[in-house]
Structure formats: C-alpha cells, structure tokens
Amino acid sequence: MAHRVQSGQKVRIIGLELAVPADVDTGQLADEISVLLSENAVDRADSQILDWRYTRQDWEAQAAADPEEGEVFHRPRWPVEHFA
C-alpha cells in the first residue's frame, strides 16, 4: 500500500462506514477494501486520499423490514469482534 503523506503535513481524518453481511469473511473484505482504496485511489497521482487504515471498529445493526437507503447506519448497534 502506497501512502503520500508528507513530513509535517496537516491532514483531515474522515471516517467511512460500510454495511456488509453480518457473516462477512473479514479477510476477503479486507482484500476488497485494499483494492478499492489502494489501486483505485491512493496509487493515483490525482487522488485526494493520501493514506488509509482500518479503524478496527466493527458493529452489527439490523435493517427494518423495508429498509430505506442509509437506514442501517442510524439503527441500534452492537459491538462485535475486530478485523483480524
């Protein structure tokens, strides 16, 4: 994974939440995220993403019977084990 943060550079840290199946294969998910962020963003010279990491925060939520877009991000959450 490349990173482009310069010595002494001020940066903004922005969180990103992803909804994935509760029984997700975390290794496969980590690989997919790595490809999305490294090969399609950080490695591009014109990308605004300088670096990234997993925050190691993992929550479960349950969608309503007829979920609306983004709804799962605002429902009750329960902590689960961290990514390996």
C-alpha atoms as a printed R data frame, in Angstrom:
   type eleno elety resid chain resno       x       y      z
1  ATOM     1    CA   MET     A     1   0.000   0.000  0.000
2  ATOM     2    CA   ALA     A     2   1.394   3.344 -1.002
3  ATOM     3    CA   HIS     A     3   0.921   6.451  1.045
4  ATOM     4    CA   ARG     A     4   1.576  10.031  0.101
5  ATOM     5    CA   VAL     A     5   1.565  11.901  3.426
6  ATOM     6    CA   GLN     A     6   4.424  14.374  3.563
7  ATOM     7    CA   SER     A     7   6.561  15.158  6.603
8  ATOM     8    CA   GLY     A     8   4.755  17.662  8.829
9  ATOM     9    CA   GLN     A     9   1.699  17.785  6.536
10 ATOM    10    CA   LYS     A    10  -1.629  18.630  8.189
11 ATOM    11    CA   VAL     A    11  -4.356  16.187  7.173
12 ATOM    12    CA   ARG     A    12  -8.042  15.620  7.896
13 ATOM    13    CA   ILE     A    13  -9.124  12.158  9.105
14 ATOM    14    CA   ILE     A    14 -12.528  11.163  7.700
15 ATOM    15    CA   GLY     A    15 -14.459   8.065  8.796
16 ATOM    16    CA   LEU     A    16 -16.232   5.766  6.368
17 ATOM    17    CA   GLU     A    17 -18.880   3.233  7.327
18 ATOM    18    CA   LEU     A    18 -19.686   0.210  5.155
19 ATOM    19    CA   ALA     A    19 -22.695  -2.075  5.517
20 ATOM    20    CA   VAL     A    20 -21.696  -5.700  4.866
21 ATOM    21    CA   PRO     A    21 -23.350  -9.040  5.690
22 ATOM    22    CA   ALA     A    22 -23.061  -9.953  9.398
23 ATOM    23    CA   ASP     A    23 -21.259 -13.185  8.480
24 ATOM    24    CA   VAL     A    24 -18.795 -11.479  6.114
25 ATOM    25    CA   ASP     A    25 -15.428 -13.113  5.500
26 ATOM    26    CA   THR     A    26 -13.294 -10.346  7.016
27 ATOM    27    CA   GLY     A    27 -10.186 -11.452  5.119
28 ATOM    28    CA   GLN     A    28 -11.970 -11.204  1.779
29 ATOM    29    CA   LEU     A    29 -13.493  -7.870  2.821
30 ATOM    30    CA   ALA     A    30 -10.077  -6.520  3.826
31 ATOM    31    CA   ASP     A    31  -8.700  -7.530  0.427
32 ATOM    32    CA   GLU     A    32 -11.613  -5.851 -1.364
33 ATOM    33    CA   ILE     A    33 -11.203  -2.624  0.625
34 ATOM    34    CA   SER     A    34  -7.475  -2.668 -0.023
35 ATOM    35    CA   VAL     A    35  -8.021  -2.908 -3.787
36 ATOM    36    CA   LEU     A    36 -10.657  -0.159 -3.729
37 ATOM    37    CA   LEU     A    37  -8.572   2.268 -1.729
38 ATOM    38    CA   SER     A    38  -5.051   1.480 -2.883
39 ATOM    39    CA   GLU     A    39  -5.307   0.539 -6.544
40 ATOM    40    CA   ASN     A    40  -8.217   2.855 -7.329
41 ATOM    41    CA   ALA     A    41  -7.368   5.853 -5.159
42 ATOM    42    CA   VAL     A    42  -4.112   6.188 -3.204
43 ATOM    43    CA   ASP     A    43  -1.999   4.941 -6.102
44 ATOM    44    CA   ARG     A    44  -3.447   7.588 -8.469
45 ATOM    45    CA   ALA     A    45  -1.452  10.820 -8.546
46 ATOM    46    CA   ASP     A    46  -4.650  12.914 -8.686
47 ATOM    47    CA   SER     A    47  -6.305  11.202 -5.681
48 ATOM    48    CA   GLN     A    48  -7.245  13.259 -2.636
49 ATOM    49    CA   ILE     A    49  -6.725  10.150 -0.459
50 ATOM    50    CA   LEU     A    50  -3.216  10.284  0.967
51 ATOM    51    CA   ASP     A    51  -3.321   7.171  3.161
52 ATOM    52    CA   TRP     A    52  -5.848   4.900  4.865
53 ATOM    53    CA   ARG     A    53  -6.207   2.265  7.572
54 ATOM    54    CA   TYR     A    54  -8.851   0.081  9.178
55 ATOM    55    CA   THR     A    55 -10.245   1.733 12.293
56 ATOM    56    CA   ARG     A    56 -10.869  -1.645 13.938
57 ATOM    57    CA   GLN     A    57 -14.386  -0.620 14.892
58 ATOM    58    CA   ASP     A    58 -16.947  -3.210 13.934
59 ATOM    59    CA   TRP     A    59 -20.670  -3.008 14.712
60 ATOM    60    CA   GLU     A    60 -23.769  -5.022 13.922
61 ATOM    61    CA   ALA     A    61 -27.138  -3.463 13.176
62 ATOM    62    CA   GLN     A    62 -30.381  -4.908 11.844
63 ATOM    63    CA   ALA     A    63 -32.286  -3.383  8.946
64 ATOM    64    CA   ALA     A    64 -36.015  -2.677  9.146
65 ATOM    65    CA   ALA     A    65 -38.453  -4.862  7.193
66 ATOM    66    CA   ASP     A    66 -38.421  -2.326  4.343
67 ATOM    67    CA   PRO     A    67 -35.089  -0.513  4.773
68 ATOM    68    CA   GLU     A    68 -34.508   2.898  3.252
69 ATOM    69    CA   GLU     A    69 -31.140   3.927  1.814
70 ATOM    70    CA   GLY     A    70 -28.674   4.612  4.637
71 ATOM    71    CA   GLU     A    71 -31.144   3.492  7.312
72 ATOM    72    CA   VAL     A    72 -28.885   0.784  8.773
73 ATOM    73    CA   PHE     A    73 -26.335   3.427  9.760
74 ATOM    74    CA   HIS     A    74 -28.853   5.039 12.142
75 ATOM    75    CA   ARG     A    75 -30.237   1.938 13.894
76 ATOM    76    CA   PRO     A    76 -29.120   0.480 17.240
77 ATOM    77    CA   ARG     A    77 -25.645  -1.070 17.080
78 ATOM    78    CA   TRP     A    78 -23.895  -3.871 18.925
79 ATOM    79    CA   PRO     A    79 -20.078  -4.183 19.014
80 ATOM    80    CA   VAL     A    80 -18.583  -7.353 17.513
81 ATOM    81    CA   GLU     A    81 -15.054  -8.716 17.213
82 ATOM    82    CA   HIS     A    82 -12.470  -6.645 15.359
83 ATOM    83    CA   PHE     A    83 -10.976  -7.430 11.976
84 ATOM    84    CA   ALA     A    84  -8.049  -9.816 12.199
